[in-house]
């Protein structure tokens, strides 16, 4: 929701999480110089632009040792003001980064913008920042017109991680802006190796009291076990009736479709194998929200009723009360 003051105020139902809830946050973050209203974050500079806000909010939501992986605007790293980067560096380590050329999203989004792929890991304890960390500051990018074009020092020191031809030319905001033109290489295959080569061993780390990363050899067994558990946990829709039964049936379809995609991704399935399941999941989600709306989906997908019905485990967060949606409330929202 947007107010006349230009602030974005998402509905409360869209933000049920309180903090340290997730082990992994993935996002193609929005970009814009408009502020976000979030009383939970006191520092105004963290909310002045929505693409910066995503860093601050994600750092509150992800567990220590958890991963934040963004496709994000280059301006968070390239702006002269380093406060957002410093705030991030105090709470997370930058594991890997690469800069995508402006053509990366031309086909699927119809836009030309330079973006960064960033992989961060939240620290177990926030603390000071070593000044030698290169991505905290910017330097002037060399250009023929001698304009002071700021680019993050990380990329100036590692030009091989700019996956294209860097340069400067007239842009939307000034006469001389940083550009990264495509160089004709296949971007997907070009991106994989630079990111993997930067990642440390066992990049995904658990808290000391928890088991660490699963051995790759155990992955097929894990997937097979998940399949058997899904077969064993039959959903008893007979105890529901009317609109509740129809709603739960659609949610079960969404749940099953999402689990199937996760299994395929764990097996490193290619785009050709993921396209149809992803389209099916999108269609199921659209059918549900068209009938019941997004608030009903979020509330039902996080209630004890849903967890008990589908046999999902929420024991890790059992101390945190979840919103309860009665049948009467659901029917009222759906009118």
N, C-alpha and C positions, 0 to 999 in steps of 0.2 A: 504494500500500500504506500502511496506517496501523499505527503501533505503539502500544503502551499509553501512551507519553508524549504522545500527541496530535499527533505530527509526521507530515506527509505525506511519504512517500518514494517517488517515482515510480520504476518500473523503469529501469535504465540504458539499456535499449534504446529507451525513449521519448524520450531526450535525446541523440541522436547528434551534435548540432552542438556546436562548440567555441567559436565567437566570430566576429563580423563575417561571418556566413555569408549573411545575407538582406538584400535590398533593401527588402522590405516585410513587415511583420508585422501581421496582422489578427486580432483576437480579441474575442469576447464573454466577458470575463474572469469567472472564478468569484468569488464573494464569500463571505468567512467570516473570523472572528477566530481561526482556527487557524493554527499556525505551519507552515512548510515547511522540511524538512531539505535544505540544499544547501550543502555545505562550500566550494563555489566562491565563495560570497558571504559575506564575513566579518561585515558589519554585521548585528547581530541585528534591528535595527528594520526592516530591509528584508525580513525573513522572518517577522515576527511575525504578519502577516495575509496570506492568500494573494492578495488583490486587490492589495496593495502589492508583493508578490513579483513579480507579472507585469511591473511596470514595470522593476524592477531586472534581471530576467533578460532581458527583451526588449532592453534597452539594451546588454547584452553581446552579444546575438546579431545585431543589425542592423548593417549596414555604415554607416560615416560617410556622411552625406547621405541615408541610407535613412529610410523612413517607418514609424512605429508608429501604427496606428489602432485605438482601443479603444472598445468600449461597456463602460463600467466603473461600478463602484459610486461614488456621489457622495462616499463617506466619505474617499477618498484626497485629494480637494480640500477637503473641509469639516472634516477633523479639525484640532484646534487645534495639535497637534504638526506642525511644518512640515518635519521632517527628510526624509521621503520626497520631498516636493515639491522641496526644495532639492537633494537628490541628483539628481533628474530634471532640474531646470533647469540644473545644472552640465554636463549631458551632452546635453541636447536643447532645442530651441526648441519652444514650443507654437505651432503654426500656426493651429489653429482649435479651437473648443469650442462645445458647445451642451448644454443640460440638457433631458432628456426627462421628460415627466410620468409619474406613477406608473402610469398605465394602459397604457404603451407595450407591455408584454409580457403583458398580461392574457390575450389570446386564445391566443398560441402557447406560453406558459410557465406560465400560471395563477398568476402572481405580480404583486404591485403593489409596485413599488420605484422610487424616483427614481434615474435613471442619467445618466451623462455620456457624450457622444460626444466623444472627444479625438483630435486628429491632431497627432503630434509628429514632428519631424525631428531625427535624431541629428547632433550637431555634429561637424565634422572634428577638432576639438581641444577636449577638456574644459577648462573654466576657471571663473573666478569668475562670480558671478551679480550682475546689477544689482539693487539693492534696490528700484528703482521697478517691477519686474515685479509686476503686480497679483496673479497667481495663486499667489504664494508664501505669502500670509498670509490669515487669515480676519478677518471683522468680525462684530459681533452683528447678526443679522437682526431688524429692528423687528417687535414683536408686542405685542398688547394686554395680555398677561399679564406683560410685562417680563422674560421669561425670557432668559437668556444663550444664545441659539441661534446657534452658529457657522455661517456660510456663507462660502464662498470670496469674497474681495474682487472677483475677476474678475466674478462674476455680480451682485454688488451694484452695481458700476459699469456693468455691461451687462445690465440686466434684460430687454432685448429678446431675449437669448439663452437665457432661461428660457422654454421653449416651452409655457407653460401659465399657471395662476394660482397664484402663490406664496403661501404662508401657513404657519401653525403650528397644530398640534393634537396631541392625544394620539397616541403611537405605540407601537411595540413595545418601545422602550428607555427612554422617559421620558415624563413628562406633557406635554411640549411639544417636538415635533420639527418640523423643516422638512418641508413638504409642497409638492408641485407638482401641482395638480389639472389635469385636461384642460379645455380651453376650447372644445371642440367642433370645432376646426379639423382638417383632414386632416393627420396628422403627417408622412407621407412627403414631401408637397409643401412642408410648412412647414419641414422640416429642410434641404432642399437649398440654398436661396438663402443663409441665414445662414452655412452652412459655406463655400460657394464664395466669398462676399464677403470672408471673412477670409483665404483662402489667398493667399499672395504669388505673383507671376508665377514660373513654373517652380519650383513648390514642391518637386518631386522633382528633386534635384540630384545629379549624379555627382561622383566625385573628379576633380580637375583634369586627370588624365591620361586620363580616359574621356569618351566622347561624352555630351552632355546629353540632355535629354528629346526624344523623337521628335516631329517635326512632325505635327500631326493629319492633314495631307494624305497622309502616307506610311502611315497606319495600314491602309487597305484593301490596299495593296501588301504590307505586312508579313504580313497575314492570308493573302492569296493565296499568298505565298511559303511560309508555314508549311504550308499545305495541300499544296502540291506536294512539299515535303520529306517530309511524312508519307507520301505516296503512293510516293515514291522509296525510302524506307527500309523495305523489306519485311522483316518479322521472320522469321528462319529458325528455326522451331520444330522442323524435322526433325532438328536436331542434338541435341535433347533427347528424353528418353523417360520413360514412366511418370509418376510423380508430379511430376517436374520440369517436364515438358511441360504438364501440366494447370495447375500453379501459374503458370507463365509466361503461359499463354493467358489466365487470369483477370486477371493483372496488366496485360496488354496491353489488355484490355477497359476496365479502370479508367483506365489512362493515356489511352486514346482518348476516353473519356467526359469526363474532366477537361479535356482540351485543347479539346473542343467547347464546354464551358461557358465557358472563358476567351475563346474567340473571340467568343461571343455577348456576353459582358460588354464586350469591347473595342468592340463595335458598339453599345453602350448598349441592349441588348435589355431589354425590360420583363419584369416578373415572369411574365406569361402565357407568354412564350417560354422562360423559364428553368425553370419549374416541372417540366416533364416530364424534361428532361435532368438536373436535379438529383436528381429521384426515381430515375432510372435509375442515376446514379452511387452514390447511397446504397444501392440494392439490390445493385449489383455489389460494393461494399465489404463489405456485410453477408454476402454469399455467401462472399467470400474469408475473412473473419475467422471465420465460423462453421466453415469447413472447416479452416483452417490456423492461426488465432489472430493477434492483433494484433502479437506480437513477430516472427512470421515475415514479416508484411507489411512492417514497418519495416526489418528486416534485408535482405530481398530487394529492397526498393525503393531501398536505398542502397548496394548492392554493385556492384562492377565488372561482375559477370555480368549484372545487370539493365541497367546503362548500355550495355554493349556490345551486348546483345541488341536493345534498343529504339532504339539510335542516339542516346541522349541525351548531351549535352555536359556533362562535369563538369570541364573543363580549368581553371576558375577555382580549384577546390579540389583540384587533382591532387596538391599537396604533402601533403595530409592523408590518412593511410591510412584506408580504410573497412573496416568489419567484413566478413569473408568468411564465407559460409554454404555449407558443402558439402551435397551431397544427403543424406548420412548425418545431418548435424546437423539439416537441415530435417525429415527423416522422424522423427527422435527427438523433436523439439519437438511434432510433430503428433500423437503417440500420446497 
